[in-house]
């Protein structure tokens, strides 16, 4: 039952209904049939593809939300509520036969994350420019309202 809820949650994130609350995750529709995901499913057994796909998709959302450049800490996996065996799924995602994640000190690195997502520094720069633009707009609007009085 818990697994079904997790898969549904991942689908909501992927479809973008979650985008008003957090970063949108863009995934290739063919990911579920990719040989790496298929191997992960075989290694995990029952519901293996769903479990691997869900943790993988949610980890991308985590990396985008917290601007980690694709790093997924062990604490994320340890505390992930969607699968009681998330540590096993993480080991399979980083298995040499799968390589969707790479083991690093203190966690994992999502394979090719920066090929498909902007670097944290770039995102921060864009956000700062947008913040300054919005502040300038608010200031000009406020000054314009004062003139009308």
ABEGO torsion letter per residue (X at the ends): XAAAAAAAAAAAAAAGAAAAABBBBBBBAAAAABAAAAAAAAAAEBGAAAAAAAAAAAAAAAAAAAGAGGBBBAAAAAABAABAAAAAAAAAAABAAAGABBBBBGEBBBBGAAAABBBAAAAAAAAAAAAAAAAAAAAAAAAAAAAAX
